[in-house]
Amino acid sequence: MAGAALRTRSGKIFTGVNLDAYLGRMAVCAEAVALGRAVVEAGDTGIDTIVAVRHPPPADKDGAITVVSPCGACRELIFDYDPKAHVIVPNGKRAAVVAIADLLPNKYSRGAGG
């Protein structure tokens, strides 16, 4: 199972869990759930920082919660809602904070020039 925590620019914290589905394309990532909660519950779309984590299965007593990098779809979603957002990503045995733009070079745009 994966979870996410999002801090808005106004300082509010929202969490989410991934919603698995039999058909993988139907699954919803934890980052999207956390962002959806921020929008619905507070009308807040400014993302200061977001992080996703993977929880070990319950049977894995020694497993650790680990930071995971957002998938490509979540990177697009985060950037669309706040192109100045920061994302916590794995960096060896530690974590690092990076700008969403650094994770999404050559972002798709509907504007002129691609």
Secondary structure as a PSIPRED ss2 file (coil, helix, strand):
# PSIPRED VFORMAT (PSIPRED V4.0)

   1 M C   1.000  0.000  0.000
   2 A E   0.000  0.000  1.000
   3 G E   0.000  0.000  1.000
   4 A E   0.000  0.000  1.000
   5 A E   0.000  0.000  1.000
   6 L E   0.000  0.000  1.000
   7 R E   0.000  0.000  1.000
   8 T E   0.000  0.000  1.000
   9 R C   1.000  0.000  0.000
  10 S C   1.000  0.000  0.000
  11 G C   1.000  0.000  0.000
  12 K C   1.000  0.000  0.000
  13 I E   0.000  0.000  1.000
  14 F E   0.000  0.000  1.000
  15 T E   0.000  0.000  1.000
  16 G E   0.000  0.000  1.000
  17 V E   0.000  0.000  1.000
  18 N C   1.000  0.000  0.000
  19 L E   0.000  0.000  1.000
  20 D C   1.000  0.000  0.000
  21 A C   1.000  0.000  0.000
  22 Y C   1.000  0.000  0.000
  23 L C   1.000  0.000  0.000
  24 G H   0.000  1.000  0.000
  25 R H   0.000  1.000  0.000
  26 M H   0.000  1.000  0.000
  27 A C   1.000  0.000  0.000
  28 V E   0.000  0.000  1.000
  29 C C   1.000  0.000  0.000
  30 A H   0.000  1.000  0.000
  31 E H   0.000  1.000  0.000
  32 A H   0.000  1.000  0.000
  33 V H   0.000  1.000  0.000
  34 A H   0.000  1.000  0.000
  35 L H   0.000  1.000  0.000
  36 G H   0.000  1.000  0.000
  37 R H   0.000  1.000  0.000
  38 A H   0.000  1.000  0.000
  39 V H   0.000  1.000  0.000
  40 V H   0.000  1.000  0.000
  41 E H   0.000  1.000  0.000
  42 A H   0.000  1.000  0.000
  43 G C   1.000  0.000  0.000
  44 D C   1.000  0.000  0.000
  45 T C   1.000  0.000  0.000
  46 G C   1.000  0.000  0.000
  47 I E   0.000  0.000  1.000
  48 D E   0.000  0.000  1.000
  49 T E   0.000  0.000  1.000
  50 I E   0.000  0.000  1.000
  51 V E   0.000  0.000  1.000
  52 A E   0.000  0.000  1.000
  53 V E   0.000  0.000  1.000
  54 R E   0.000  0.000  1.000
  55 H C   1.000  0.000  0.000
  56 P C   1.000  0.000  0.000
  57 P C   1.000  0.000  0.000
  58 P C   1.000  0.000  0.000
  59 A C   1.000  0.000  0.000
  60 D C   1.000  0.000  0.000
  61 K C   1.000  0.000  0.000
  62 D C   1.000  0.000  0.000
  63 G C   1.000  0.000  0.000
  64 A C   1.000  0.000  0.000
  65 I C   1.000  0.000  0.000
  66 T E   0.000  0.000  1.000
  67 V E   0.000  0.000  1.000
  68 V E   0.000  0.000  1.000
  69 S C   1.000  0.000  0.000
  70 P C   1.000  0.000  0.000
  71 C C   1.000  0.000  0.000
  72 G H   0.000  1.000  0.000
  73 A H   0.000  1.000  0.000
  74 C H   0.000  1.000  0.000
  75 R H   0.000  1.000  0.000
  76 E H   0.000  1.000  0.000
  77 L H   0.000  1.000  0.000
  78 I H   0.000  1.000  0.000
  79 F H   0.000  1.000  0.000
  80 D H   0.000  1.000  0.000
  81 Y H   0.000  1.000  0.000
  82 D C   1.000  0.000  0.000
  83 P C   1.000  0.000  0.000
  84 K C   1.000  0.000  0.000
  85 A C   1.000  0.000  0.000
  86 H E   0.000  0.000  1.000
  87 V E   0.000  0.000  1.000
  88 I E   0.000  0.000  1.000
  89 V E   0.000  0.000  1.000
  90 P E   0.000  0.000  1.000
  91 N E   0.000  0.000  1.000
  92 G C   1.000  0.000  0.000
  93 K C   1.000  0.000  0.000
  94 R E   0.000  0.000  1.000
  95 A E   0.000  0.000  1.000
  96 A E   0.000  0.000  1.000
  97 V E   0.000  0.000  1.000
  98 V E   0.000  0.000  1.000
  99 A E   0.000  0.000  1.000
 100 I H   0.000  1.000  0.000
 101 A H   0.000  1.000  0.000
 102 D H   0.000  1.000  0.000
 103 L H   0.000  1.000  0.000
 104 L C   1.000  0.000  0.000
 105 P C   1.000  0.000  0.000
 106 N C   1.000  0.000  0.000
 107 K C   1.000  0.000  0.000
 108 Y C   1.000  0.000  0.000
 109 S C   1.000  0.000  0.000
 110 R C   1.000  0.000  0.000
 111 G C   1.000  0.000  0.000
 112 A C   1.000  0.000  0.000
 113 G C   1.000  0.000  0.000
 114 G C   1.000  0.000  0.000
